[in-house]
Each structure stands twice: as structure tokens, then as C-alpha cells.
Amino acid sequence: KDRIFRIKLKKYIDRVVTFYNQETIIGIPTICIMNGYNFSNMKKPTYTLGESINLIEVSTTAFWHGYDRLIEGLYLYYQNGGKVDFVFHMVGPFMKEHKDLVRKYRLEKHVIFYGKMAGNELNQIYDKCCIGVDVLGGHRKDYPVSSSLKSREYAEKGIPLITSSPVDYFPDDYKYQMLCPYDDSPINMEAVVKFYNTIFYDGNIYRVGKEIQETAKKLCDFHVTLQPIIDYLYGETNK
């Protein structure tokens, strides 16, 4: 039914808002924007650095998030004698395949499944974590650039991230983004250790967090990302 009737939408719809760069969708001109986030309640970073490197992902987990790559990477890291203690906090509905991998590789001490969380309960997990995990399987659905909400939420918390699909609002060579290969290879956890040490060389989370927050607020706050829609509406009104 959708395939039959979607072609009629252009009779009734003036513009389609999209996060991708198509000029038209179903024959309708687009307004291209990025995902925005409300930074009005942003607070100074509250996470801590400890003896472990704590990673966090917050999502409604799908196969193209690619978290199996990180679990595989942890397994190889410890098989090869890795000494750094990683803890991967997975928040949100999880996939059975991920639990099976953790069980298979005996990584229960290194991967924690929480289920869905929000509010203060979620903030308590964020306070333990210093690196966010964004999209690691974008190649599985032709997702070369990330406009994910979690990348904005990590920035609001002031934490750097790792991803295989560059975040759309980050400048080129942004130092608080670690780019992983755009394929199914296990994540190189030695590279994550190096990324961590490069960023937190002096243990100053406030320096790191403030820079991340200010960049994000300037480039992807709702007031910025919705401006193309506002410009279009005002332009139509003034015709």
C-alpha cells in the first residue's frame, strides 16, 4: 500500500525534511538538516576517570550499530594479553546475539547489559563512563555519516566517542572522535587505549568536556539545526 500511495504525496507535501543529502524524496524537494539536540540544560561534565576505561552505548540496539565488533575486539584484546580493564556499559534493549557473544567469550566482567534506562538512573551510568560508542556498523545499511541522537547526547555529557561513520557536525580530524574501519573487522582496543591516553593525558575531564560541549552546542543545538526549516517557512510566508 505504501509503494502505491507514496507517489501521490507530492500533490500535498511541499518539502520533506531529511538528515541525508538527497535533493528530492519521492519526487518532493527536500530541506536538508542535521539531527539537533536541546543543550539548554547542559551541565558541567560529571564523569570520572578510574582504574578502568568505561565505555557506554545508549540506543535501541540494531544490527547496524555494530556493537558485536567491539565485543569481538575485547575478546581479541584479552586473548593477546591486553592488560587494561575495559567495561562496556550497554544501555537499552539488547540483541540476543550480543549476550551470546559475551557468554561465548566469557566477557561478563567486561560487558554489562542494563536494559532501558532514563533520568537519574541513566545519569549514574554516564558518570562512570568517559567514552561513548556511536555507530560501528554503518556499512551494513549504507550509513556513511552519523547523525545519531546518541552522538549528541554523548557531547552533551562532554565525552568523546568512537565510531565508524563520522559524526556529521564534527570538523575534519576532530580530536575527540576516534574513527574505526568502515567494515566488520573487530575494533582495535589498543587503538582505543591510545585514544584514551591522548585525550585524558592530564586527567582533566573539565578541559575535555567543556571543549566537546561548546563545539556541539555551537553546531547542533536545535536553534542551529532547525534554522533551514525556519528560513524556508519565512521565505514562503513573505512571497
N, C-alpha and C positions, 0 to 999 in steps of 0.2 A: 504493500500500500504506500509506503513511504517513497519508493522509487517512482511510483506512478504519479503521486501528487506533488512531490517536491519541485518538479519543473514548473508548476503553476505559481510558486511563491513569488517569482519576480513580478507578478502582476500587483502584488500587495506590499512587498517589502522594499524599502528604498536602499538600505545598506545592511550588510552583515558585518558584525564586529568579530575580528579573528586575531589570534595570537601568532598566526603564521603569515607569510608574506604573499599570499595569493592576491591577485588583483580582482578576481571575481570568484564567487562560490555559487554554484547552481545558476549561473548567469546573472548574479546580482553583484554590483560593485561592493567592495569591502572598505572597512575602516580598520587599519592595522594598528593594534596596540600591544602592550605587554601586560601580563598579569600584574595587578597592583596589590598593595598591602597597606593597612592602616598603621602608620607609625606614630600616631598621636599620643599613644600611651607608653611609648618606649621608655625603658628604664636603663640605668647603667648596668653593664654586664655583672651577673652574679655567679657565673660558673667558676669552678675551681680546678686547679691542676693538682694531680696527686701522683701516686706511685704507678698508676695505670694510665693508659691512653684510652679514654672513654669516647666511643663513637655513638651517634644517635641517628636513627631514621624515624620519621613520623609520617605515616602515609596510610592510605587504603591500598595495601600491597597488591601489585600486579606483576606478571612475569617480566614486563619490560622495565621494571625498576631495577632488576638485575642484582638483587641482594645475594643471590646464590654465588655470584662472583666474589663477593667479599668473604663469604663463609669458606669458599674453596681457597681463597688467598690465606685466610687464617690457618687452615689445615696445612698448607704447604709451608707456611712460615714456621710453624712449630715442628713440622717434620724435618725441616732443615736446621733445627737448633735455635730458632728465634728465642730471645730472652725477654723481650719487652712484653709486659702483661697488657693485652688488649681486652676491652669489654665492649661488645657491640649491643647497644640497647635498641631493641626493635619494638616500636610503639605503634599500635594499630592492628587491624585484622591481619593475621599472618597466613602464609601458604603452608600447607602440609609438607610440601617438598622441602621447605626451609627447615622445618623441625626434623624431618627425616635426615637431612644432611648433617645437622648438628649432632643428632644421635649417632649417625654412622661414623662421624669423625671424632666423637667424644669431646665436643667443644662446649659442653654445658656450662663450664665455668667462664667461658668467653662470649657466649651469646645468650642474652636474656630476652624472653618474649613477654610482653606486658599486656597485650590486647589494647582495646581502645581506652584512651585517657584524655582528660582535658583539665583546664583550670589549674589550681594549686597542685594537684596530683601530678600533672604533666610537668609543671614548672620545677618540681622537686627532682624529676629525672633530668631535665635540662641543666639544673645546677651542678650535676655530676659530669657533664659532657662538654668537651672542648672542640670537637669536630663533628659537623653534620654530614650525613651521607645523602646525596641527591640521586639523580638518575644514573644508573650504571648499565642499563640495558636499552638505551635509546635506539640502538641499531636494530633491535628486534621489532620495532614498529616505525622505522624511518623517522626518528625523533632526534635530529642532529643538534638542535639547540633547545635548552631547557628554559621554560617559563613557569616552572613549577611553583606552587604556593609554598612548598616546604623550603625552597631556596630563599624565599623572602622571610619566612619565619626564622630560619637559622640566622639570617642577617639581623633581624630584629633582636635576637638574643646576643648578637655580637660574636658569633662563632664562625670560623672558616669552614669550608666544605670540600668534599671530593666528589667528582662527577665525571662521566664520560661524554656528556653533552654540555658544552659550555653554557653557562647561565647568560641569558640574553642581555642583561643590563650591565654585566661586568665589563670593564675596559679590557682591551687585549693585554695578555700577560699579567692579569690581575694576581697579585702575590698571595691572596687569601683563597684562591681556588686551585686545587690540585686536579689536573686533567689526567684521566686514565685512558687507556686504549679503547677505541670505539669498536669493541668486538667482545667475544665471550671469554677471553682469557682471564684467569684468576687475578684478583687485584694484588699488586706487588706491595706487601705490607712493609717491606724495608723502605720503599719509597714513601709510605705513609709516615714512618718514623722520621725520615729525613725532613718531610714537610712539617711535621710537628716541631722538630728541633729548630728548624729555620724560623718559624713564626714565633714560637714561645722561648726563644733563646735566653731571654732575661726573666721569664716567668711573669711578665707584666700583662695580665689579661685586659686591663683597662685601656692600655695603648692599642692593643689589637682590636678589642671590642668597639671602642669609640670610632676608630677609622672605618671598620666594616659598617657600623650603624649609620654614620654620616654619609657614606657613599650610597648606601641603599636608600636612605630617606630622600636624598637629592635626586635619585634616578628612577625609583619605582614606587614612591608613595602614590596613593590614589589620585592626589591632586595633579600629579605629573602624568600618570598613565592614562587617565580619562580625558586629558585635555584634547586629543584629536576628535573625540566624540562631541565634546562641548563646542569646539570650533566648527564642526560640521553643522550642528544644530543651530548655532547662532548665524552661520552663513545662510542656511535655508530660511531662517526667520527674517533675515534682512534683505532677501531677494525681492 
